[in-house]
Amino acid sequence: MSDDIRKDGTVAFLPHRLNHHPVVVRGLTANELWVCAGVSSGLGLVAGIPLAIAFATVAMIPTAMVLAVAGGVFIGGGAVRRIKRGRPEVWLYRHLQWWFATHLPPLAALVGGHSLVTRSGYWTTRRSHAP
C-alpha cells in the first residue's frame, strides 16, 4: 500500500490549489486582469476623447488608454489583492454577484446573480410543534 493512501481509502495528499487560476500580475488572475484592463481602457477612452479635442490630435486617445490600463492594472491589482486577502477563492465573484442582485437586479442575470438567495429575515424549518 502506498504512503499516500490511508487505511480508509482516502488520499492523504491532495493539492487543493490544483484547479484554481494562477496569479498573473499584481495578485490578479488572468480573468481579473482582463476585466481590469478592459474597464481601465474604457475609462482611458472616455478621458482621451476630450483630450484629443482639446489638443487637436487623435494620438491622445490611445495614449490615454495605454496610461489608463497601466495605472488600472497597477492600482487595481493592489486594490483587488487587498480585498481578496484572507478570503476564499470565489468570495470576490460571489460578492459581485450579490451586489448586482441587490443593487442592479436587471443586470444580475448577466453575472449569474439571479441564482443567489437574497432573502433577509428569519428562516424556519416548520418542524416545530406548538404544545
N, CA and C atoms as a LAMMPS dump frame, in Angstrom:
ITEM: TIMESTEP
0
ITEM: NUMBER OF ATOMS
393
ITEM: BOX BOUNDS ff ff ff
-5.0000000000000000e+02 5.0000000000000000e+02
-5.0000000000000000e+02 5.0000000000000000e+02
-5.0000000000000000e+02 5.0000000000000000e+02
ITEM: ATOMS id mol type element x y z
1 1 1 N 0.842 -1.177 0
2 1 2 C 0 0 0
3 1 3 C 0.89 1.243 0
4 2 1 N 0.489 2.238 -0.758
5 2 2 C 1.272 3.457 -0.882
6 2 3 C 1.132 4.318 0.364
7 3 1 N 2.113 5.204 0.588
8 3 2 C 2.064 6.112 1.726
9 3 3 C 0.996 7.186 1.552
10 4 1 N 0.571 7.428 0.308
11 4 2 C -0.41 8.477 0.044
12 4 3 C -1.848 8.029 0.294
13 5 1 N -2.078 6.731 0.408
14 5 2 C -3.435 6.232 0.597
15 5 3 C -3.585 5.749 2.031
16 6 1 N -4.596 6.297 2.717
17 6 2 C -4.853 5.915 4.104
18 6 3 C -5.589 4.58 4.165
19 7 1 N -5.771 4.06 5.366
20 7 2 C -6.452 2.78 5.554
21 7 3 C -7.914 2.838 5.117
22 8 1 N -8.534 4.008 5.275
23 8 2 C -9.941 4.12 4.89
24 8 3 C -10.132 4.355 3.391
25 9 1 N -9.037 4.42 2.633
26 9 2 C -9.131 4.57 1.184
27 9 3 C -9.041 5.999 0.689
28 10 1 N -8.984 6.976 1.588
29 10 2 C -8.864 8.368 1.164
30 10 3 C -7.407 8.69 0.855
31 11 1 N -7.205 9.735 0.092
32 11 2 C -5.869 10.149 -0.307
33 11 3 C -5.333 11.137 0.73
34 12 1 N -4.13 10.875 1.213
35 12 2 C -3.532 11.746 2.23
36 12 3 C -3.078 13.069 1.638
37 13 1 N -2.57 13.045 0.421
38 13 2 C -2.077 14.267 -0.204
39 13 3 C -2.95 14.591 -1.401
40 14 1 N -3.632 15.704 -1.342
41 14 2 C -4.448 16.157 -2.462
42 14 3 C -4.252 17.662 -2.595
43 15 1 N -3.598 18.12 -3.65
44 15 2 C -3.357 19.556 -3.79
45 15 3 C -4.674 20.318 -3.916
46 16 1 N -4.892 21.271 -3.029
47 16 2 C -6.164 22 -3.041
48 16 3 C -6.149 23.172 -4.01
49 17 1 N -5.004 23.59 -4.493
50 17 2 C -4.943 24.709 -5.436
51 17 3 C -4.76 24.251 -6.879
52 18 1 N -4.966 22.993 -7.135
53 18 2 C -4.706 22.432 -8.448
54 18 3 C -5.606 23.027 -9.532
55 19 1 N -6.871 23.261 -9.214
56 19 2 C -7.819 23.748 -10.207
57 19 3 C -8.103 25.244 -10.106
58 20 1 N -7.308 25.982 -9.358
59 20 2 C -7.506 27.425 -9.241
60 20 3 C -6.696 28.152 -10.305
61 21 1 N -7.191 29.317 -10.703
62 21 2 C -6.475 30.125 -11.682
63 21 3 C -5.204 30.68 -11.053
64 22 1 N -4.086 30.643 -11.763
65 22 2 C -2.844 31.171 -11.197
66 22 3 C -2.835 32.697 -11.21
67 23 1 N -2.085 33.26 -10.297
68 23 2 C -1.915 34.707 -10.239
69 23 3 C -0.965 35.103 -11.366
70 24 1 N -1.368 36.11 -12.141
71 24 2 C -0.58 36.519 -13.302
72 24 3 C 0.201 37.794 -12.998
73 25 1 N -0.494 38.857 -12.621
74 25 2 C 0.13 40.163 -12.397
75 25 3 C -0.473 40.795 -11.15
76 26 1 N 0.362 41.236 -10.223
77 26 2 C -0.049 42.002 -9.038
78 26 3 C -1.246 41.418 -8.297
79 27 1 N -1.304 40.117 -8.159
80 27 2 C -2.38 39.488 -7.414
81 27 3 C -3.633 39.227 -8.226
82 28 1 N -3.624 39.557 -9.502
83 28 2 C -4.779 39.339 -10.365
84 28 3 C -4.628 38.024 -11.134
85 29 1 N -5.715 37.276 -11.245
86 29 2 C -5.712 36.117 -12.13
87 29 3 C -5.918 36.621 -13.554
88 30 1 N -5.858 35.736 -14.53
89 30 2 C -5.983 36.15 -15.932
90 30 3 C -7.343 36.791 -16.189
91 31 1 N -8.409 36.206 -15.665
92 31 2 C -9.738 36.789 -15.875
93 31 3 C -9.859 38.162 -15.219
94 32 1 N -9.356 38.287 -14.012
95 32 2 C -9.399 39.581 -13.322
96 32 3 C -8.56 40.612 -14.054
97 33 1 N -7.433 40.188 -14.612
98 33 2 C -6.578 41.098 -15.368
99 33 3 C -7.3 41.616 -16.6
100 34 1 N -8.012 40.724 -17.319
101 34 2 C -8.765 41.163 -18.499
102 34 3 C -9.86 42.156 -18.128
103 35 1 N -10.565 41.9 -17.053
104 35 2 C -11.623 42.82 -16.621
105 35 3 C -11.019 44.162 -16.221
106 36 1 N -9.933 44.132 -15.463
107 36 2 C -9.283 45.368 -15.021
108 36 3 C -8.757 46.158 -16.21
109 37 1 N -8.129 45.469 -17.16
110 37 2 C -7.618 46.157 -18.347
111 37 3 C -8.747 46.695 -19.205
112 38 1 N -9.84 45.958 -19.329
113 38 2 C -10.976 46.422 -20.125
114 38 3 C -11.649 47.645 -19.533
115 39 1 N -11.89 47.608 -18.225
116 39 2 C -12.51 48.76 -17.562
117 39 3 C -11.577 49.968 -17.627
118 40 1 N -10.292 49.749 -17.4
119 40 2 C -9.323 50.847 -17.446
120 40 3 C -9.214 51.441 -18.844
121 41 1 N -9.225 50.591 -19.871
122 41 2 C -9.136 51.13 -21.235
123 41 3 C -10.395 51.893 -21.598
124 42 1 N -11.545 51.448 -21.107
125 42 2 C -12.779 52.208 -21.33
126 42 3 C -12.722 53.577 -20.678
127 43 1 N -12.188 53.631 -19.459
128 43 2 C -12.026 54.93 -18.793
129 43 3 C -11.004 55.793 -19.527
130 44 1 N -9.954 55.159 -20.057
131 44 2 C -8.964 55.901 -20.844
132 44 3 C -9.555 56.445 -22.131
133 45 1 N -10.455 55.684 -22.752
134 45 2 C -11.132 56.162 -23.958
135 45 3 C -12.007 57.371 -23.655
136 46 1 N -12.752 57.279 -22.554
137 46 2 C -13.613 58.394 -22.152
138 46 3 C -12.784 59.634 -21.824
139 47 1 N -11.645 59.449 -21.186
140 47 2 C -10.784 60.589 -20.853
141 47 3 C -10.002 61.078 -22.066
142 48 1 N -9.699 60.189 -23.014
143 48 2 C -8.881 60.562 -24.167
144 48 3 C -9.614 61.378 -25.215
145 49 1 N -10.918 61.191 -25.33
146 49 2 C -11.675 61.942 -26.348
147 49 3 C -11.653 63.44 -26.073
148 50 1 N -11.959 63.905 -24.85
149 50 2 C -11.848 65.352 -24.597
150 50 3 C -10.415 65.877 -24.749
151 51 1 N -9.433 65.046 -24.37
152 51 2 C -8.045 65.475 -24.536
153 51 3 C -7.682 65.596 -26.012
154 52 1 N -8.186 64.68 -26.834
155 52 2 C -7.926 64.741 -28.269
156 52 3 C -8.55 65.991 -28.882
157 53 1 N -9.717 66.352 -28.403
158 53 2 C -10.372 67.572 -28.902
159 53 3 C -9.615 68.804 -28.424
160 54 1 N -9.196 68.801 -27.166
161 54 2 C -8.509 69.966 -26.603
162 54 3 C -7.145 70.189 -27.257
163 55 1 N -6.401 69.12 -27.518
164 55 2 C -5.07 69.255 -28.105
165 55 3 C -5.065 69.092 -29.618
166 56 1 N -6.237 68.862 -30.215
167 56 2 C -6.401 68.731 -31.665
168 56 3 C -5.501 67.647 -32.266
169 57 1 N -5.407 66.52 -31.565
170 57 2 C -4.659 65.388 -32.091
171 57 3 C -5.334 64.086 -31.653
172 58 1 N -5.475 63.178 -32.591
173 58 2 C -6.13 61.904 -32.315
174 58 3 C -5.222 60.991 -31.484
175 59 1 N -3.949 61.25 -31.469
176 59 2 C -2.992 60.402 -30.754
177 59 3 C -3.21 60.423 -29.241
178 60 1 N -3.966 61.375 -28.743
179 60 2 C -4.229 61.434 -27.305
180 60 3 C -5.135 60.3 -26.85
181 61 1 N -5.977 59.788 -27.74
182 61 2 C -6.917 58.724 -27.343
183 61 3 C -6.166 57.434 -27.002
184 62 1 N -5.332 56.873 -27.895
185 62 2 C -4.619 55.657 -27.491
186 62 3 C -3.6 55.894 -26.377
187 63 1 N -3.04 57.094 -26.338
188 63 2 C -2.104 57.404 -25.253
189 63 3 C -2.809 57.368 -23.909
190 64 1 N -3.982 57.973 -23.84
191 64 2 C -4.753 57.968 -22.594
192 64 3 C -5.192 56.555 -22.239
193 65 1 N -5.526 55.747 -23.248
194 65 2 C -5.939 54.377 -22.979
195 65 3 C -4.791 53.548 -22.417
196 66 1 N -3.595 53.676 -23.005
197 66 2 C -2.432 52.919 -22.516
198 66 3 C -2.065 53.345 -21.099
199 67 1 N -2.079 54.643 -20.843
200 67 2 C -1.778 55.126 -19.496
201 67 3 C -2.828 54.66 -18.489
202 68 1 N -4.088 54.645 -18.914
203 68 2 C -5.153 54.2 -18.019
204 68 3 C -5.03 52.704 -17.716
205 69 1 N -4.684 51.901 -18.717
206 69 2 C -4.509 50.46 -18.484
207 69 3 C -3.332 50.22 -17.54
208 70 1 N -2.235 50.91 -17.748
209 70 2 C -1.074 50.747 -16.864
210 70 3 C -1.431 51.14 -15.429
211 71 1 N -2.072 52.277 -15.281
212 71 2 C -2.484 52.707 -13.944
213 71 3 C -3.551 51.81 -13.344
214 72 1 N -4.476 51.363 -14.185
215 72 2 C -5.541 50.492 -13.69
216 72 3 C -5.033 49.151 -13.214
217 73 1 N -4.098 48.572 -13.946
218 73 2 C -3.538 47.283 -13.527
219 73 3 C -2.699 47.471 -12.261
220 74 1 N -1.936 48.537 -12.187
221 74 2 C -1.108 48.782 -11.011
222 74 3 C -1.972 49.061 -9.778
223 75 1 N -2.903 50.01 -9.902
224 75 2 C -3.756 50.378 -8.763
225 75 3 C -4.814 49.31 -8.509
226 76 1 N -5.454 48.838 -9.585
227 76 2 C -6.498 47.823 -9.441
228 76 3 C -5.973 46.506 -8.901
229 77 1 N -4.772 46.118 -9.328
230 77 2 C -4.179 44.882 -8.824
231 77 3 C -3.938 44.934 -7.331
232 78 1 N -3.425 46.059 -6.864
233 78 2 C -3.211 46.211 -5.427
234 78 3 C -4.518 46.244 -4.65
235 79 1 N -5.528 46.916 -5.209
236 79 2 C -6.824 47.002 -4.527
237 79 3 C -7.5 45.634 -4.463
238 80 1 N -7.492 44.909 -5.572
239 80 2 C -8.123 43.585 -5.581
240 80 3 C -7.371 42.627 -4.665
241 81 1 N -6.062 42.711 -4.63
242 81 2 C -5.276 41.857 -3.747
243 81 3 C -5.636 42.125 -2.283
244 82 1 N -5.816 43.401 -1.917
245 82 2 C -6.207 43.743 -0.551
246 82 3 C -7.615 43.246 -0.24
247 83 1 N -8.526 43.381 -1.202
248 83 2 C -9.912 42.946 -0.989
249 83 3 C -9.99 41.433 -0.815
250 84 1 N -9.212 40.684 -1.602
251 84 2 C -9.267 39.222 -1.572
252 84 3 C -8.473 38.597 -0.434
253 85 1 N -7.615 39.345 0.23
254 85 2 C -6.713 38.787 1.236
255 85 3 C -7.483 38.102 2.367
256 86 1 N -7.145 36.838 2.605
257 86 2 C -7.732 36.097 3.713
258 86 3 C -9.121 35.559 3.446
259 87 1 N -9.613 35.673 2.239
260 87 2 C -10.947 35.201 1.909
261 87 3 C -10.855 34.008 0.965
262 88 1 N -11.934 33.239 0.862
263 88 2 C -11.916 32.099 -0.068
264 88 3 C -11.739 32.557 -1.51
265 89 1 N -11.345 31.624 -2.377
266 89 2 C -11.04 31.941 -3.778
267 89 3 C -12.209 32.581 -4.516
268 90 1 N -13.432 32.128 -4.268
269 90 2 C -14.581 32.616 -5.032
270 90 3 C -15.327 33.749 -4.335
271 91 1 N -14.816 34.243 -3.23
272 91 2 C -15.534 35.267 -2.475
273 91 3 C -15.795 36.512 -3.307
274 92 1 N -14.8 36.996 -4.025
275 92 2 C -14.951 38.227 -4.792
276 92 3 C -16.049 38.085 -5.831
277 93 1 N -16.088 36.95 -6.518
278 93 2 C -17.089 36.737 -7.556
279 93 3 C -18.491 36.647 -6.966
280 94 1 N -18.626 35.941 -5.843
281 94 2 C -19.939 35.847 -5.19
282 94 3 C -20.373 37.199 -4.645
283 95 1 N -19.426 37.968 -4.138
284 95 2 C -19.763 39.299 -3.62
285 95 3 C -20.248 40.208 -4.748
286 96 1 N -19.602 40.16 -5.909
287 96 2 C -20.055 40.949 -7.045
288 96 3 C -21.422 40.481 -7.53
289 97 1 N -21.651 39.173 -7.549
290 97 2 C -22.974 38.66 -7.924
291 97 3 C -24.032 39.168 -6.952
292 98 1 N -23.738 39.113 -5.665
293 98 2 C -24.684 39.595 -4.66
294 98 3 C -24.95 41.084 -4.836
295 99 1 N -23.897 41.873 -5.09
296 99 2 C -24.068 43.318 -5.25
297 99 3 C -24.973 43.621 -6.443
298 100 1 N -24.737 42.947 -7.556
299 100 2 C -25.595 43.16 -8.721
300 100 3 C -27.024 42.708 -8.431
301 101 1 N -27.196 41.594 -7.716
302 101 2 C -28.538 41.089 -7.419
303 101 3 C -29.308 42.03 -6.505
304 102 1 N -28.623 42.713 -5.58
305 102 2 C -29.321 43.596 -4.65
306 102 3 C -29.422 45.036 -5.128
307 103 1 N -28.446 45.515 -5.908
308 103 2 C -28.443 46.911 -6.323
309 103 3 C -28.884 47.136 -7.77
310 104 1 N -28.578 46.212 -8.653
311 104 2 C -28.935 46.333 -10.07
312 104 3 C -29.592 45.035 -10.551
313 105 1 N -30.813 44.735 -10.08
314 105 2 C -31.454 43.464 -10.435
315 105 3 C -31.598 43.196 -11.94
316 106 1 N -31.835 44.211 -12.791
317 106 2 C -31.932 43.889 -14.225
318 106 3 C -30.626 43.345 -14.811
319 107 1 N -29.486 43.721 -14.247
320 107 2 C -28.192 43.248 -14.749
321 107 3 C -27.692 42.001 -14.023
322 108 1 N -28.419 41.534 -13.02
323 108 2 C -27.971 40.399 -12.226
324 108 3 C -27.867 39.124 -13.053
325 109 1 N -28.731 38.982 -14.045
326 109 2 C -28.687 37.767 -14.874
327 109 3 C -27.399 37.688 -15.686
328 110 1 N -26.786 38.807 -15.995
329 110 2 C -25.546 38.803 -16.772
330 110 3 C -24.372 38.201 -16.008
331 111 1 N -24.376 38.337 -14.69
332 111 2 C -23.28 37.825 -13.874
333 111 3 C -23.685 36.608 -13.045
334 112 1 N -24.873 36.094 -13.261
335 112 2 C -25.333 34.918 -12.527
336 112 3 C -25.883 35.227 -11.153
337 113 1 N -26.174 36.479 -10.87
338 113 2 C -26.685 36.867 -9.559
339 113 3 C -28.134 36.5 -9.327
340 114 1 N -28.854 36.144 -10.377
341 114 2 C -30.26 35.776 -10.22
342 114 3 C -30.43 34.438 -9.508
343 115 1 N -29.395 33.633 -9.434
344 115 2 C -29.495 32.324 -8.782
345 115 3 C -29.153 32.377 -7.29
346 116 1 N -28.767 33.547 -6.783
347 116 2 C -28.422 33.675 -5.364
348 116 3 C -29.673 33.869 -4.519
349 117 1 N -29.63 33.394 -3.3
350 117 2 C -30.715 33.627 -2.351
351 117 3 C -30.421 34.956 -1.672
352 118 1 N -31.268 35.941 -1.89
353 118 2 C -31.031 37.282 -1.331
354 118 3 C -32.071 37.657 -0.285
355 119 1 N -32.818 36.702 0.21
356 119 2 C -33.842 36.97 1.199
357 119 3 C -33.192 37.271 2.536
358 120 1 N -33.699 38.264 3.243
359 120 2 C -33.206 38.527 4.589
360 120 3 C -34.369 38.343 5.554
361 121 1 N -34.075 37.877 6.724
362 121 2 C -35.116 37.636 7.709
363 121 3 C -34.886 36.314 8.393
364 122 1 N -35.869 35.891 9.182
365 122 2 C -35.76 34.643 9.918
366 122 3 C -36.186 33.487 9.027
367 123 1 N -35.468 32.392 9.16
368 123 2 C -35.784 31.177 8.426
369 123 3 C -36.362 30.171 9.402
370 124 1 N -37.255 29.355 8.929
371 124 2 C -37.835 28.309 9.757
372 124 3 C -37.893 27.014 8.974
373 125 1 N -37.809 25.909 9.683
374 125 2 C -37.924 24.611 9.019
375 125 3 C -39.35 24.093 9.071
376 126 1 N -40.217 24.755 9.825
377 126 2 C -41.632 24.389 10.004
378 126 3 C -41.782 22.983 10.584
379 127 1 N -40.86 22.597 11.404
380 127 2 C -40.926 21.271 12.031
381 127 3 C -41.269 21.359 13.511
382 128 1 N -41.351 22.535 14.041
383 128 2 C -41.632 22.654 15.465
384 128 3 C -43.146 22.58 15.702
385 129 1 N -43.515 21.951 16.794
386 129 2 C -44.915 21.811 17.136
387 129 3 C -45.228 22.726 18.311
388 130 1 N -46.359 23.362 18.248
389 130 2 C -46.781 24.181 19.379
390 130 3 C -47.394 23.269 20.437
391 131 1 N -46.991 23.39 21.706
392 131 2 C -47.536 22.488 22.753
393 131 3 C -48.951 22.822 23.124
